[in-house]
Structures are given as structure tokens and as C-alpha cells.
């Protein structure tokens, strides 16, 4: 694994992390097995992945609790693990979004208890509210950073205008937002600002809800309750176009003795705008397979070919 620096912060992480919304995220996925979720976390750590990306919203704190339990096991050294978590949902106000410094400070304290640790490596404001001045929210987090309770400050799901407001004092270290080969608006709207201000970037949904793994065909059907039924990427002509593009990735993947998913992850890790890629997983075997992507040395020609192949979908 290659270690990368997160923005201007002093946090270094492997360039492949783990998204843990399926670890304890009972509100997001039906019938989750918590022991299997903990096995997913162990598989990541055992395969050299150091960054675990979680959030209060994943099971209303349950994901954090399960990660905390794993990190208490004798096999693991907390100092070698990078924990990123997020908060914004205020349960005292019915789950309404809250970015006030008071709320964020309490959210950090609560997360520290659930994670059974005395510091958080990256703490994100998960979603912007519509009333807190964003520079005031960041000032509150900066106080926690100065106190050693968090090591890096992030924001997620912020518009560029909200990010600029938040970063007036230069406190933002990293941004987490949607970005994939299928959704590349950030390249135009966000990346120039991040590069200018040396802010790290972590994309969520890098495998586009599994679509970029190459496992789907036009015949795939989903249960009525499946969230993909409402996803435009899985519908109509766009779905067919995406599948056709993915078919063109298969021979490239074969030249690297890799799966489509591993090839796509290698593309992110070579992308100079991406700090860490955090694919999620429901099973340990998925983590182990994803970890093999770090062994792919994608050529410049193949990187460019993949890059250009998907530009007309955006």
C-alpha cells in the first residue's frame, strides 16, 4: 500500500481505504450480520488497509461501535489505524441537520466513546445545515483539533460556495463528495479549488453502488425495496450505455489479471485528484479482492483510455 498525505494535515493513510456503511448500518441495508461486519473490518486491517471511513448515520452510531470493538482486540494497534467519521444529524431535534459548534463538539465526544479512542483522525461535517455560518462550524472543529481530539477536519456534501465559506480561515483539510467514472461533475466544479488550496479529496460511491464492478447485466432485477430501483444509473438507456462501457473494460482488466472492480479502483488510485478511495464491502472476501487492486500498476495509456471512455456519460 502507498501512504498518502490527507491535504495539508499531518494524517497519512493508505491510498485504499474501507467504507463501512454496511458495518452496522442497519438503517441502510436490511438483514446485516454484525459479526460479519466486524469480519469486514478485520479483513481490511489484515490486508494492509489503514483508513476506516464511518459515520454516525451508519446505524445511528452502531458502525462506530463495531469498529471500536474490533480495535480493542489484541491483534490491532490503534495508532496504525486511521479513523474517519462524520456527524450532522441531531437526534435531539428529530434527526435535523445541525452544524453548530456546540453540536459538533458533542458529536465528537460521543463518537470518541463509541469508537473507544481518545482521538479521531478525520472528522467530517456529514451534511450542511441551512442556518449555521460554515466558518463558525469550522472554527469549533479547529478548537477540537488544537486540543488533539481530531487530527484533520473535513466536510462532505458541501456545495463549492459552502466549502469556500467554511474554508475562510484555511481550516478544511479534506472534502468527501460523490465522484466516480459515472459522476464526474467534481472535476469541473470542485477540483480546481481543492488543488489551489491543497485540500484532500475522498470520493464516495466510487464503484457506483456496485455498477462499476462489472457484475450486472440488463437482466438483473432488484427487489422492490432495493434503493437501486430509484437510481437513474440503473434505468433505461443510460443503464445500457454504462454496461456497454464496462464491457470495454473487461479486456483491459484481463491484461492485468484483474477484475473490472480492481481495474476501476486502480484508476482512482492513479488519479492525482483523489487522496484515498473507500469502496464499501458487505463480506470479507470483497475486501480481500479490493485490496489486490493496489498491486495493479496502471499504465498512462490505460489510465487515459479508461478516463476518456466514460467522459461522454457525464
Secondary structure, 3 states (H helix, E strand, C coil): CCEEECCCCCCEEECECEECCCCCCCCCCCCCCHHHHHHHHHHHHHCCCCEEECCCCCCCCHHHHHHHHHHCCCCCCHHHCEEEEEECEEHHHCCEECCCHHHHHHHHHHHHHHHCCCCEEEEEECCCCCCCCHHHHHHHHHHHHHCCCEEEEEEECCCHHHHHHHCCCCCCCEEEEECECCECCHHHHCHHHHHHHCCEEEEECCCCCCHHHCCCCCCCCCCCCCHHHHCHHHCHHHHHHHHHHHHHHHHHHHHCCCCHHHHHHHHHHHCCCCCEECCECCCHHHHHHHHHHHHCCCCHHHHHHHHHHCHHHC
